[in-house]
Each structure stands twice: as structure tokens, then as C-alpha cells.
């Protein structure tokens, strides 16, 4: 069972001191503000803020009424990586399916859908291509591991200066069993060995000092419960997109995995009021499934919501470390 957040993938605020973060992402929403008749309209800020909840840590709350079907916000990932089986069939940066796209741009061993993606990937890709990853990649392939590949990319981003070694520290980590930690330590040794054998410049070798067992296990613990499985949909309407994405989940046809900052703050509910979808690439789009009132918490579903009650409870506990207490679960549905 895939325990990452999937496409069917989260209490009212007690007082103003519960405020944790207020996000004003510069991103497209469904409403615009007209300055005056002679100036173009500009997108409104996302109608959400991140606050502390009474029992579930951080959560995302509406700052105004949001209508059913509204696009709440979009978000680019902190880190992403394609599925190993599709690494030559999708853009190595944005995970867009390439198909028989003659316009795709060839890297040394991977493809990009555009010059823009190739440029944005330049920092970490120049590090990646100087390392012999065959042992690490084969280890992940043999054991069916996805998340260590995200750590590999993040490590290359840190070495290249494209990301901070602490960029995921704000995210909630998974609780790790002793056996998990031992397995992670083996993967860490393999990752560090690959990097140390590469022909890096002195300053780049100095950058690898961040790579410790504690860093590796800490990052992987956060990725385990915050990574989203990316199922790129296609269709002419939102309903078409929803059905296409649902079929993609059923067929285990994800193009990769990714970690986001804001999207990771959404809490879970088995009867959600919001939904994340990927239309063309790894950029996430969060939409309202029903009308959401000001002050209401927005939640997505981390798992397949069509499963029966006991199955949902078991998967959420084993994969995310909590028992769901949403209204649907309390009713036994």
C-alpha cells in the first residue's frame, strides 16, 4: 500500500495568539482586484493562513469565504524526483510527460521539456551528473524505495547552493522505528560514498560536511509523511481532471514524488473540503470541493477515501502516526 499522500489525498481558531505563519504567496487565484479602469487587474493573494490548531498542530484556514470549485492557490515543490520507471519519459525537473515530444531537450542522460526547466535544474543537475549513482539507484530500485531518491536530489541541491540543508526542518517528521533507522543508516552510507567518490572542487567537497547520519535520517523522516505522490491528470474540465487523476492512482501511474511547504500544512480529513491536483506538471493546484466559510480549516485526504473505516484507520496510523477523528470516522462510515 502506498502510504504517501495521494490524489484523493487534509477547529476553529481559539485566539489571535495561535497565529503561526501567514502566507501571502504571489500566485494565481480565481478572483482579481481591479485597481482602476486604466490599470490591469492583479491576482488576489490566496485566501488562507497557517495557524496552530487545538489538537493537530498547524493547519490551513480560510481568511474569507471560498466557493466550491475555486482555485485556492498553486505551489511549486521544494524538491521532487521522477519515478524510476519513467525517468526517461518525463521532464527531469517539472515531471511533465514528454511522450513523443520532439521539442524535448536532451541532458546527458535525461530529458527536459523546455530551456526554462533545464536552466532551473542546472544547479543540482550539474552535481548529479558528476556522481556515479548506479549503486544507490539500484539499491532503491531493488527495494522499491522512492523517498531516498528525494534525499539524493536534495543533497545535490544543497551542494550546488540551490537549497539550504535545513530547508525541511519546519516540517513535521515521522516517528521512526529502530529498524527503520538502521535501514536509513545503510542508505546514508551508500549516498555519502557515491558523493565522496565524485571529482568535486575543494569548495564543493567542503559543502558535503552537512551530510551526516542525523541529517539524512531527519530529512527522510520528514519526507516520509510530507511527500506527495504526483499523478498528472488531463482533461477539459475539473470533473475530467478529477476522474483522470483517480484513474491514475488506481493504475499506480504516478510520475514521481514531491515535497511542498504550504501544502504540507494541510491536515487530514476523510470527508474533505479541499483537494490537490496536478494538471500538467509537478506544480500543485489546490481547489475547494465545496463552499468553505471564513475561519474554517481546509483539509485534504492523505489516502484513498473510498476505503472502509478500519482500513483507513490502520493505514493512517501505520503511515502517518495518528488515528483519524473526523466526523466520518466517528460515525463509523
Secondary structure, 3 states (H helix, E strand, C coil): CCCCECCCCCCCCCCHHHEEECCCCCCCCCCEECCCCCCCCEECCCCEEEEECCCCCEEEEECCCECCCCEEEEECCCEEEECHHHCCCECCCCCCECCCCCCCEECCCCEECCHHHHHHCHHHHHHHCCCCCHHHHHHHHHHCCCHHHHHHHHHHHHHHCCCCCCCCCCCCCCCCCHHHHHHHHHHHHHHHHHHHCCCCCHHHHHHHHHCCHHHHHHHHHHHHHHEEEECECCCCCHHHHHHHHHHHHHCCCCCEEEECCHHHHCEECCCCCEEEEECCCCCEEEEECCCECCCCEEEECCCCCCCCHHHHHHHHHHHHCCCCCCHHHHCCC
